[in-house]
Amino acid sequence: MPSHTDSLERLGLRSPVIQAPMAGGGDTAALVAAVNEAGGLGFVGAAYLTGEQIAERALAIRQRTALPFGINLFAPTPPPGPAPMMAEAMARLRPFHAELGLPDAEEPAYGGDMFDRQFTALLDSGAAFYSVTFRLPPADSVAAAKARGMRVLGTATTVAEAVALERAGVDAVIAQGSEAGGHRGSFIGDPAANLVGTMALVPQVADAVGVPVIASGGIMDGRGIAAALALGACAVQMGTVFLTTEEAGIPEAHKAAILSAREDQTRITRAFSGRPARGVVNRFMETVEDPRAPKAVLPFPLQNALTRPLRTAAGKAGRAEFLSLWAGQGLTLARRRPAGDLVADLLRGTEEVRRRLAG
Ligand SMILES: Cc1cc2nc3c(=O)[nH]c(=O)nc-3n(C[C@H](O)[C@H](O)[C@H](O)COP(=O)(O)O)c2cc1C
């Protein structure tokens, strides 16, 4: 197995610290630039952005830093099938809309897939890294990104997914353990069964693929980074720890929820988007996924569109009980601080642990 420094070099990474793409507003241009300038790699989660918005975000980043950055997309999503639970899903939201003074939820329409337009903007964005989650990247996108000199990364939650990604031509596999905050990247088999933890997943993926492995999920400090390197990863992709930085663009209520929750207070839920994702348990999650009255969740991306007005209003009103409070199981290790200080500490902490282990 090549050393982790060889793999870093192969990928064009200056350090093992990658700030996870976080679609929905967490990964502002200021965050990406601060991470870059402190020695990490900043990423933009562009899944909910239009082509024009991707171009604007990339420009804002390039104005702040000349260092390489990445852009992440959700792989193309097949149109959702019929949704017989539509009336029930809309009814489940009614009391929450009333509480926030919103009109009743409107039936969400599938607006078509945005991937092609997003990818065109990504190609022209100046990004050095292109990553995808939710499925394999389309073959022509891999070829086009590589032709521009970009590195291509894909997310796997099992060994089978990692092998499929390697066959699809990615330069590295992101092994996402079940501790991870936000959406699960699962795309083969039952997502409810693909809940392998980072500690177990990373070495099994590292043994199964020839490309470098990036560990993701529950990694919050130098101890976690050093552990991931010991397991065979060359780098880590960290989300939750960056969400409470000053530069992160999530609502203050989301930051406060992360800073006050315990490690056993997150859960994987489909309530917000229709796809499994981990976040801090709140009233919305518990009500929508009430086990006594199931079948009120639409398939992705319809549920995401259905809940968006409520989430937007809740963000403005500071109502954490209606927000998708994405966070991973390591959340008690998150602190409120500038992202540059965090990255410097992560790099220093990793070296300290490695020195300590070397005796
Ligand atoms: C708020 C939030 C949004 C996320 N959005 C994305 C995304 O758009 N694309 C993606 O590939 N991963 C996304 N993730 C998952 C991260 O890439 C990563 O796997 C995860 O944050 C790692 O676990 P940690 O949060 O415990 O560090 C998101 C995670 C969070 C917390």
The ligand as an ORCA input file, in Angstrom:
! r2SCAN-3c Opt
* xyz 0 1
  C     -24.677     19.956      6.961
  C     -24.098     18.863      6.122
  C     -24.320     18.864      4.745
  C     -23.736     17.890      3.940
  N     -23.898     17.967      2.583
  C     -23.200     17.129      1.785
  C     -23.187     17.314      0.378
  O     -23.804     18.239     -0.163
  N     -22.465     16.443     -0.362
  C     -21.744     15.426      0.190
  O     -21.093     14.671     -0.534
  N     -21.737     15.219      1.521
  C     -22.439     16.060      2.329
  N     -22.391     15.877      3.691
  C     -21.681     14.720      4.236
  C     -20.189     15.032      4.369
  O     -19.576     14.953      3.099
  C     -19.444     14.066      5.296
  O     -19.598     12.735      4.841
  C     -19.862     14.139      6.732
  O     -20.040     15.464      7.164
  C     -18.793     13.471      7.596
  O     -19.226     13.265      8.885
  P     -19.040     14.329     10.080
  O     -20.146     15.312      9.859
  O     -19.217     13.494     11.279
  O     -17.691     14.954      9.918
  C     -22.969     16.839      4.513
  C     -22.778     16.830      5.894
  C     -23.321     17.826      6.701
  C     -23.053     17.779      8.187
*
